Amino acid sequence: NAIVLIGENNQKIYGKPAGQVTEGEAEETSTEAESAKEEGSREIAESETSEVVSEEENTEEEVAKDEQNKKETDNLTIKERQYYKQKSLTKYEISETIKEIGRLSFARSGLTAIKIPDHVKTIGYGAFYACEDLKEVTISDSVESIETKAFADTPWLENWLRGENQTGDGSDFLIVGNGILLAYRGSESKVTLPETVKQIGSEAFKGHEELVEVTIPESVTRIGRLAFCDCTSLTNVALPNSITGIGLSVFSRCAGLTVVTIPASVTVIENYAFNDCTGLSTVSFIGSAPQMKEKTFDGVTAQVCYPGDDTTWTEAVRQNYGGTLTWKPHSIKLPDHDNTTCTTDGTKSGSCEYCGEYISVAQSAYGHSFTHYTSNNKSP
C-alpha cells in the first residue's frame, strides 16, 4: 500500500520517499555522457549502440555527490536524482513553488502519471527517463525548456510515436509546453513545421532517414540538440531569420547537406552542429560573426563566405572549428541593383560569386572615371 508523505518542498508523495542510492547511478550518467558523445565525437561512435555502462563504473565520489544534491533541495527545484529508481513512487504532486525539475529527478521511478503545472519552466535532462509505467503526462504551456531524453523510454512517448496515444492535436507533431516540438512520427520526405512551433526539441527528427526537405517557420527561435542528427537524406533546410541558436549536433551526420545559409539572427552555434556533414561544400553567413565552438564544423571541408565589410569577422574568428574551412568575403560581380553613385555611398545587391547567396553589401562611392579624354588645349 502507498504511504502519503509530505516532501521537503511540500509536495504530496505517494509511496516511499527517496532512499539512499546504492546502485545504478552510472546508467543515467552514462546515458547523458553518451548523448554528449553522440553530439559529435567520431572516435566514440561505436558506443552508440549501448547508452548505459556497468553500474560498477560509478565511483564512491559520484555517489556522495548525488547524496549531497538530494540534501540541497530547495523550494524552487526538484534536485537531480531526487526520486531516482523509487519504484514504489507511483504518484507525485508538484508543489506550486517549483520552477525546475532537475536532471534525472524521477528517472526509473514507478510513476504512472504526472502533471507539470503552469509554474514550471524547465524539465531537465532525463527527468522522467525510463519510467516504465508512465502513461499519462500533462505539460503546461509555461514550460519553456525540455532537455534531452526527458521522457525517453516511457510508454507515454513510445505509444505516441506508434500512433497509440492521441496526445496533442492528432497530427504527426507532438507540440507541448510553450511551443516545443518534442517529437515527430511522420514519414514524409518533405515536412513543413506548424506555425505554433517555437522550438525544435532535442532529437525531434533524429534518425528520420526519409527526410529530404524541411520548412521551418519564422516562429522558431531555437533548434535543440541532435534535432536532425542522422537525417542522412536531408538536402534542403532553410533556416529562418528568427533562429538565434543552433544546438549541439543539430545536423550531425547529415551527409546529404551540401549548402547551408546561417541567417543574421544566429548568435550561437554549439559544438558539433555540423559534425561529419561530409557533403557540405558551402556555408554562407549573412550577418555578424556568431559565437562558435571548437568543433562546430568537425569533419567538414567547405568554403565559407562571410560579410567582408562586417568588422566582427576578424582573423581570429575565421578558424577551422574542427574542419577544413576556406574563408572568403562575399563578392558580387554582376549586381542587379546598385544605387551607388560617383559621389555618394550606396548598396549593391546580387548573387555572391562564391556561394551563390543573394546578398546586399555596402559600396563606397565610385568616384569619377574618364574612359575617353580629348584635350581642347592648344599648343603654344
Secondary structure, DSSP 4 states (H G I P E B T S, - for coil): ---EEE-TTS-EEESPPP----S-HHHHHHHHHHHHHHTT-GGGGGGGG-----GGGS-HHHHHHHHHHHHT--SSEE-TTTTTT-TT--EEE--TT--EE-TTSSTT---SEEEE-TT--EE-TTTTTT-TT--EEEE-TT--EE-TTSSTT-HHHHHHHTT----SSSSSEEEETTTEEEEE----SEEE--TT--EE-TTTTTT-TT--EEE--TT--EE-TTTTTT-TT--EEE--TT--EE-TTTTTT-TT--EEEE-TT--EE-TTTTTT-TT--EEEE-SSPPEE-TTTTTT-EEEEEE-TT-TT--TTT---TTSEEEEEE--BSS-SEE---SSS-EEEEEEBTTT--EEEEEE-------S-----PPP-
